[in-house]
């Protein structure tokens, strides 16, 4: 038993010396190729075994014949191990280069696709992670393009809508200044109307900028949707009478919600104004509120004749106003974008779909706990 312990100790010391030396070599070549690392690891493993054998032989535990046999076996194992390590290393490096070439597509705005053929578990996991990242980047690029397009359209439309009233204000102010206005009081009323409309546009832009910046501060409180709808209908009634549109509050359930009353009143007001302006005279705009499977659903249904299917995905985009709404009183095309921003800030969602004779805007909000 004592001899066995001595042999184990001597073999361990010889192998440990080679192991320490091998660790130093690995540290020195840590920036080299995987092939080099695998070759060094294989060489250290075989050399450690050989060093332990030599240490035991020097302690006179092995005969010369036995030492020769062991040395030959270790040499053969070393050759096979190094060859295997080099082949495996070259294969791993080749797969790594293939992944590196595929990953360069990120910089060119392309999508990543894992190279064909087998790969190690680590490279396969890396490929799946890169494919998921590529998909998210593609979605991000699409959103960025859509936002950039909407920004350009918004700037163009805002410039158009600002130029027209500003030109009118300038002409009317010059007429008043020169004393050539036939009816100064009418000019002043018109100036005030245009200023109020411009003020509304600026207010919408400020509200939208707060939403996009994440600076919309909400003060939620428990309120019944019945009261929200009632206040919104009362506020939109004068505009509906002016356009000859009937307002109907149907199926309005007194369901409680936790929302910012001021902001949600703006949401319903924007939806009602949008519906009234696009509903022909003698048409109907109906408001409903009821509990649904996903929360409380507020809907505004108009009689506009419907929205083209290709335009439905863009209805809530910033600056979008359709093809027939390029001039006042259509506004700057910010009302529905503000609606979506406020609703999403309440952890809800805003959708639109066509119905018979018109379209229905739906706002889904989380229901308050009873």
C-alpha positions as CSV (number, residue, x, y, z in Angstrom):
1,X,0.0,0.0,0.0
2,X,2.9,2.3,0.9
3,X,4.6,1.7,-2.5
4,X,1.4,2.5,-4.3
5,X,1.1,5.8,-2.5
6,X,4.7,6.7,-3.3
7,X,4.2,5.8,-7.0
8,X,1.0,8.0,-7.1
9,X,2.8,10.9,-5.4
10,X,5.8,10.8,-7.8
11,X,3.6,10.5,-10.9
12,X,1.4,13.4,-9.6
13,X,4.4,15.6,-9.1
14,X,5.8,14.9,-12.6
15,X,2.4,15.5,-14.2
16,X,1.8,18.6,-12.1
17,X,5.1,20.1,-13.3
18,X,4.1,19.7,-16.9
19,X,0.5,20.9,-16.1
20,X,1.9,24.1,-14.6
21,X,4.2,24.6,-17.6
22,X,1.2,24.0,-20.0
23,X,-1.0,26.5,-18.2
24,X,1.8,29.1,-18.7
25,X,1.9,28.3,-22.4
26,X,-1.9,28.6,-22.7
27,X,-1.7,32.0,-21.1
28,X,0.9,33.1,-23.5
29,X,-1.0,32.0,-26.6
30,X,-4.5,33.0,-25.3
31,X,-5.0,35.3,-28.4
32,X,-4.1,32.6,-30.9
33,X,-6.3,30.3,-32.9
34,X,-8.5,27.6,-31.5
35,X,-6.4,25.1,-33.4
36,X,-3.3,26.1,-31.5
37,X,-5.1,25.9,-28.1
38,X,-6.4,22.4,-28.9
39,X,-3.0,21.3,-30.0
40,X,-1.4,22.6,-26.8
41,X,-4.1,21.0,-24.6
42,X,-3.6,17.7,-26.2
43,X,0.2,18.0,-25.9
44,X,0.0,18.9,-22.3
45,X,-2.3,16.0,-21.5
46,X,0.1,13.5,-23.2
47,X,3.2,15.1,-21.8
48,X,1.8,15.1,-18.3
49,X,1.2,11.3,-18.5
50,X,4.7,10.9,-20.0
51,X,6.3,13.0,-17.3
52,X,4.6,11.0,-14.6
53,X,5.9,7.8,-16.2
54,X,9.5,9.2,-16.4
55,X,9.3,10.3,-12.8
56,X,8.3,6.9,-11.7
57,X,11.0,5.3,-13.9
58,X,13.7,7.6,-12.4
59,X,12.5,6.4,-8.9
60,X,13.5,2.9,-10.1
61,X,10.0,1.6,-10.1
62,X,10.1,0.5,-13.7
63,X,12.6,-1.6,-15.6
64,X,14.2,-0.4,-18.8
65,X,12.1,-2.7,-20.9
66,X,8.9,-1.5,-19.3
67,X,9.9,2.1,-19.7
68,X,10.6,1.5,-23.4
69,X,7.1,0.0,-23.8
70,X,5.4,2.7,-21.9
71,X,7.3,5.4,-23.8
72,X,6.3,3.9,-27.2
73,X,2.7,3.7,-26.2
74,X,2.7,7.3,-25.0
75,X,4.4,8.5,-28.2
76,X,1.8,6.8,-30.3
77,X,-1.0,8.2,-28.2
78,X,0.6,11.7,-28.4
79,X,0.7,11.5,-32.2
80,X,-2.9,10.4,-32.5
81,X,-4.0,13.0,-30.0
82,X,-2.2,15.8,-31.7
83,X,-3.6,14.8,-35.1
84,X,-7.1,14.6,-33.8
85,X,-6.8,17.9,-32.0
86,X,-5.5,19.6,-35.2
87,X,-8.3,18.1,-37.3
88,X,-11.0,19.0,-34.7
89,X,-9.5,22.5,-34.3
90,X,-9.5,23.1,-38.1
91,X,-13.2,22.1,-38.3
92,X,-14.2,24.3,-35.4
93,X,-12.3,27.2,-36.9
94,X,-13.9,26.6,-40.2
95,X,-17.4,26.7,-38.7
96,X,-16.4,29.8,-36.7
97,X,-15.3,31.6,-39.9
98,X,-18.6,30.6,-41.6
99,X,-20.5,32.2,-38.7
100,X,-18.3,35.3,-38.9
101,X,-19.0,35.7,-42.6
102,X,-22.8,35.2,-42.0
103,X,-22.7,37.7,-39.1
104,X,-21.2,40.4,-41.4
105,X,-24.7,40.7,-43.0
106,X,-25.7,42.7,-39.9
107,X,-23.5,45.5,-40.9
108,X,-24.9,45.5,-44.5
109,X,-28.5,45.8,-43.2
110,X,-29.2,42.1,-44.1
111,X,-30.6,39.2,-42.1
112,X,-28.5,36.5,-40.4
113,X,-28.9,32.9,-41.4
114,X,-26.9,30.1,-39.7
115,X,-24.6,28.4,-42.1
116,X,-25.6,25.0,-43.3
117,X,-24.0,21.9,-41.9
118,X,-23.4,20.5,-38.4
119,X,-22.0,22.7,-35.6
120,X,-21.0,22.4,-32.0
121,X,-23.6,22.9,-29.3
122,X,-22.1,26.3,-28.5
123,X,-22.0,27.5,-32.1
124,X,-25.6,26.2,-32.7
125,X,-26.8,28.2,-29.7
126,X,-24.9,31.2,-30.9
127,X,-26.5,30.8,-34.3
128,X,-30.0,30.7,-32.8
129,X,-29.3,33.8,-30.7
130,X,-28.0,35.7,-33.8
131,X,-31.1,34.7,-35.8
132,X,-33.3,36.0,-33.0
133,X,-31.3,39.2,-32.8
134,X,-31.5,39.5,-36.6
135,X,-35.3,39.2,-36.5
136,X,-35.5,41.9,-33.8
137,X,-33.2,44.2,-35.8
138,X,-35.3,43.7,-38.9
139,X,-38.4,44.7,-37.0
140,X,-36.6,47.7,-35.5
141,X,-35.4,48.8,-39.0
142,X,-39.0,48.5,-40.3
143,X,-40.3,50.6,-37.4
144,X,-37.6,53.2,-37.9
145,X,-38.4,53.4,-41.6
146,X,-42.1,53.8,-40.9
147,X,-41.4,56.5,-38.2
148,X,-39.1,58.3,-40.6
149,X,-41.8,58.2,-43.4
150,X,-44.4,59.5,-41.0
151,X,-42.1,62.3,-39.8
152,X,-41.5,63.4,-43.3
153,X,-45.2,63.3,-44.1
154,X,-46.0,65.2,-40.9
155,X,-43.5,67.9,-41.7
156,X,-44.8,68.3,-45.2
157,X,-48.5,68.4,-44.1
158,X,-47.8,70.7,-41.1
159,X,-45.9,73.1,-43.4
160,X,-48.8,73.1,-45.8
161,X,-51.4,73.6,-43.0
162,X,-49.3,76.4,-41.4
163,X,-48.6,78.2,-44.7
164,X,-52.3,78.6,-45.6
165,X,-53.6,80.2,-42.4
166,X,-50.4,82.3,-41.9
167,X,-50.8,83.7,-45.4
168,X,-54.4,84.6,-44.6
169,X,-53.5,86.2,-41.3
170,X,-50.8,88.2,-43.0
171,X,-53.3,89.4,-45.7
172,X,-56.0,90.3,-43.2
173,X,-53.6,92.1,-40.8
174,X,-52.2,94.1,-43.8
175,X,-55.7,95.0,-44.8
176,X,-56.5,96.2,-41.3
177,X,-53.2,98.1,-41.0
178,X,-53.8,99.8,-44.4
179,X,-57.5,100.6,-43.5
180,X,-58.9,98.9,-46.6
181,X,-60.9,96.2,-44.7
182,X,-64.5,96.5,-45.6
183,X,-65.7,94.8,-42.4
184,X,-62.9,95.0,-39.7
185,X,-65.0,93.1,-37.2
186,X,-65.3,90.2,-39.5
187,X,-61.6,90.2,-40.2
188,X,-60.9,90.2,-36.5
189,X,-63.2,87.2,-35.9
190,X,-61.5,85.4,-38.7
191,X,-58.1,86.2,-37.3
192,X,-59.1,84.9,-33.9
193,X,-60.5,81.6,-35.5
194,X,-57.3,81.0,-37.4
195,X,-55.2,81.7,-34.3
196,X,-57.3,79.3,-32.2
197,X,-56.8,76.6,-34.9
198,X,-53.0,77.2,-35.0
199,X,-53.0,77.0,-31.2
200,X,-54.7,73.7,-31.4
201,X,-52.2,72.4,-33.8
202,X,-49.3,73.5,-31.6
203,X,-51.0,71.9,-28.6
204,X,-51.4,68.6,-30.5
205,X,-47.7,68.7,-31.5
206,X,-46.7,69.3,-27.9
207,X,-48.9,66.5,-26.6
208,X,-47.5,64.1,-29.2
209,X,-43.9,65.1,-28.4
210,X,-44.6,64.3,-24.7
211,X,-46.0,60.9,-25.6
212,X,-43.0,60.0,-27.9
213,X,-40.6,61.2,-25.2
214,X,-42.3,59.1,-22.5
215,X,-43.0,62.2,-20.5
216,X,-46.8,61.9,-20.4
217,X,-47.5,62.1,-16.7
218,X,-50.8,60.2,-15.9
219,X,-52.9,60.8,-12.8
220,X,-55.1,57.7,-12.7
221,X,-58.3,57.6,-10.7
222,X,-61.3,55.3,-10.4
223,X,-64.0,56.5,-12.8
224,X,-67.0,55.0,-14.5
225,X,-66.9,54.8,-18.3
226,X,-70.6,55.9,-18.2
227,X,-69.4,59.3,-17.0
228,X,-66.6,59.5,-19.5
229,X,-68.9,58.8,-22.4
230,X,-71.5,61.2,-21.1
231,X,-69.0,64.1,-20.8
232,X,-67.5,63.3,-24.3
233,X,-71.0,63.3,-25.9
234,X,-71.9,66.6,-24.3
235,X,-68.6,68.2,-25.5
236,X,-69.1,66.9,-29.1
237,X,-72.7,67.7,-29.4
238,X,-72.3,71.3,-30.8
239,X,-70.0,70.0,-33.5
240,X,-72.4,67.2,-34.4
241,X,-75.3,69.7,-34.6
242,X,-73.2,71.9,-36.9
243,X,-72.5,69.0,-39.3
244,X,-76.1,67.6,-39.0
245,X,-74.8,64.3,-37.4
246,X,-76.7,62.3,-34.8
247,X,-74.8,61.3,-31.7
248,X,-76.0,58.1,-30.1
249,X,-74.8,56.6,-26.8
250,X,-75.8,52.9,-27.0
251,X,-74.9,50.1,-24.7
252,X,-72.9,52.2,-22.3
253,X,-72.4,50.1,-19.2
254,X,-71.3,51.7,-15.9
255,X,-68.0,49.8,-15.8
256,X,-65.2,51.2,-13.6
257,X,-61.7,51.9,-14.9
258,X,-58.5,53.3,-13.5
259,X,-57.5,56.0,-15.9
260,X,-56.5,59.6,-16.1
261,X,-59.9,61.3,-16.7
262,X,-58.5,64.3,-18.5
263,X,-56.4,62.3,-21.0
264,X,-59.2,59.7,-21.6
265,X,-61.6,62.6,-22.2
266,X,-59.2,63.8,-24.9
267,X,-59.1,60.3,-26.4
268,X,-62.9,60.1,-26.7
269,X,-63.1,63.7,-27.9
270,X,-60.6,63.1,-30.7
271,X,-62.4,59.9,-31.8
272,X,-65.7,61.7,-31.8
273,X,-64.4,64.8,-33.7
274,X,-62.8,62.5,-36.2
275,X,-66.0,60.5,-36.7
276,X,-68.3,63.5,-36.9
277,X,-66.1,65.3,-39.5
278,X,-66.1,62.2,-41.7
279,X,-69.8,61.3,-41.4
280,X,-72.1,62.9,-43.9
281,X,-75.1,65.0,-42.9
282,X,-78.0,62.9,-41.5
283,X,-75.5,60.2,-40.5
284,X,-75.0,58.6,-37.1
285,X,-72.1,58.4,-34.8
286,X,-72.6,55.7,-32.1
287,X,-70.6,55.4,-28.8
288,X,-70.7,52.2,-26.8
289,X,-68.9,50.9,-23.7
290,X,-69.0,47.4,-22.3
291,X,-66.9,44.9,-20.5
292,X,-65.1,42.4,-22.8
293,X,-62.9,39.4,-22.3
294,X,-59.7,41.5,-22.4
295,X,-61.0,44.5,-20.4
296,X,-63.3,47.5,-21.0
297,X,-64.0,48.2,-24.6
298,X,-65.0,51.8,-25.7
299,X,-66.1,52.0,-29.3
300,X,-67.0,54.9,-31.7
301,X,-68.8,53.8,-34.9
302,X,-69.3,56.3,-37.7
303,X,-71.0,56.3,-41.1
304,X,-68.0,57.4,-43.2
305,X,-68.4,54.6,-45.7
306,X,-65.3,52.7,-44.5
307,X,-61.6,53.1,-44.9
308,X,-59.6,51.4,-47.7
309,X,-58.1,48.1,-46.4
310,X,-54.6,49.2,-47.4
311,X,-54.9,52.3,-45.3
312,X,-56.2,50.6,-42.1
313,X,-52.7,49.7,-40.7
314,X,-51.7,53.4,-41.1
315,X,-54.7,55.1,-39.5
316,X,-53.0,55.7,-36.1
317,X,-49.7,56.7,-37.7
318,X,-48.4,60.2,-37.0
319,X,-49.6,62.7,-39.7
320,X,-51.8,60.2,-41.5
321,X,-55.1,61.7,-42.8
322,X,-56.1,59.6,-45.7
323,X,-56.3,60.7,-49.3
324,X,-59.2,63.0,-49.1
325,X,-58.2,65.0,-46.0
326,X,-55.3,67.3,-47.1
327,X,-57.0,70.6,-46.2
328,X,-58.6,72.1,-43.1
329,X,-60.6,71.3,-41.1
330,X,-58.9,67.9,-41.2
331,X,-56.2,69.2,-38.9
332,X,-52.6,68.0,-38.8
333,X,-53.3,64.3,-38.7
334,X,-52.2,64.0,-35.0
335,X,-55.5,63.2,-33.3
336,X,-55.5,59.5,-33.8
337,X,-51.7,59.2,-33.1
338,X,-52.4,61.0,-29.8
339,X,-55.3,58.6,-29.1
340,X,-53.0,55.6,-29.6
341,X,-50.2,57.1,-27.5
342,X,-52.5,57.9,-24.5
343,X,-54.2,54.5,-24.7
344,X,-51.0,52.6,-24.7
345,X,-49.7,54.7,-21.8
346,X,-52.7,53.3,-19.9
347,X,-51.6,49.7,-20.9
348,X,-54.4,49.5,-23.4
349,X,-54.7,49.3,-27.2
350,X,-56.5,51.2,-29.9
351,X,-57.8,49.4,-33.1
352,X,-59.9,50.2,-36.1
353,X,-62.0,48.0,-38.4
354,X,-64.5,48.5,-41.1
355,X,-68.2,47.8,-40.4
356,X,-71.3,48.1,-42.6
357,X,-71.5,51.7,-43.8
358,X,-68.5,53.0,-41.9
359,X,-65.7,52.0,-39.5
360,X,-65.4,51.4,-35.8
361,X,-62.6,52.6,-33.5
362,X,-62.2,50.5,-30.4
363,X,-60.2,51.4,-27.3
364,X,-59.6,48.5,-24.9
365,X,-58.6,49.4,-21.3
366,X,-57.8,47.2,-18.3
367,X,-60.9,46.9,-16.1
368,X,-60.6,48.2,-12.5
369,X,-60.9,45.7,-9.8
370,X,-64.3,45.5,-8.3
